[in-house]
Amino acid sequence: MKKTLLTLACALSLGGCAQLHVRQPDTISSLRFIGEQRLPYRMQYAGTMVGGLSGIDYDATRDEWVMISDDRSQHNPARYYRARLAFDQHTFQSVQLTGVSLLQQPDGSVYPSKEAYREGHGVVPDLETLRVDPRDGSIWYASEGDVKLGLDPFVRHARRDGGFLSELPLPPLFTVSKERLSGPRDNQAFEGLSFAPDGRTLWVSLEGPMYQDGPEPDPTHGAVNRITHFGRDGEVLGQYAYPLDAIPARPGKGKAADNGISEMLALSDTRMLTLERAAVQADDGSYKTYVRIYEVDAAGATDVQHLPTLKGARFTPMTKRLVLDLSSVGLPIIDNLEGIAFGPRLANGHASLVLVSDDNFSKSQVTQFLLFEVLP
């Protein structure tokens, strides 16, 4: 009877049921690792190939987790999965997929692959993040766009079945430039998305600096990228400069390395967690991933939304505090972690926190879920 009454209360409540089921922590002093689960390489589910999991969130009203794939409709049309995660404060028992929904464009069609794309007919997706709407359980997700194809990043709103509802209006600042003079860098646009705890506003983070804002980070110097606070109607409520770390190790000669925000998770109207992830290629071509979780705060930072460039500008950046360096957990592999979300409270009253990795559909990588207890 209690469950029935709670379900009815959720349906009647404007704010949905998320805050009845799970309370986000007000403070985070540290994280305690509980356990890990993995999904098999190129696992098949409901006629789709599972992989590229780049975002995760908890649907509290249904006690389910949602995870988006960054498959650019290459293996299967763009989609998100639902799953149940079994765990307690002592062990992480299992991950079981429960559903998959194909995401739709405004005309009701699925997203095309790069090979099938025709200019002016939809867009090629590069979906890197998703969140459950705390008001009604619908889905918000974001794409990085594609500079080479002239496709802008976007934030879209969908029904649970993947049907298109709306698109968040964006300022011209986020328009891509094929000449690479301004706008988001290719594959470094919208990587993080999170609702404020009250569900009235949302935050969106770029992975790396825009072309006009200065160079990318390197092993000697950090960089700055932008985190934007939006109203649900697209109004820009504020935009702040985030200080990216320098790349934590030097790559092999002629090899690749990068660092950026791979996801964010709001704690309050000004504070959030960021998942800062670096990948460094060794001489033999192999990659090592470095992942750190920071608590950052926009309070006291300069609103930079009207600054056309951050290069040479005077501003106060967001402050940041290291919460956890994943290298300290002791796991044999820290892979390409790109999703972070709070889950249900543990038996001791503390919040749970889950991370998920994007395996890039690569045999040399893994799809891992990491479970933590949040220590206030």
Secondary structure, DSSP 8 states (H G I E B T S, - for coil): -HHHHHHHHHHH-TT-SHHHH----S--SEEEEEEEEEE-TT-EETTEE---EEEEEEETTTTEEEEEE---SSSSSSEEEEEEEEE-SS-EEEEEEEEEEE-B-TTS-B---TTT-BTTB-----EEEEEE-TTTS-EEEEE--BTTTTB--EEEEE-TTS-EEEE----GGG---TTSSSS--TT-SEEEEEE-TTSSEEEEEESS--GGG-----SS--EEEEEEEEETTS-EEEEEEEEE---SS---TT--EEEEEEEEEE-SSSEEEEEEEEEEE-TTS-EEEEEEEEEEE-TT----TT-S--TT------EEEEEEEGGGS--S----EEEEEEE---TTS--EEEEEE--TT-TTS-EEEEEEEEE-
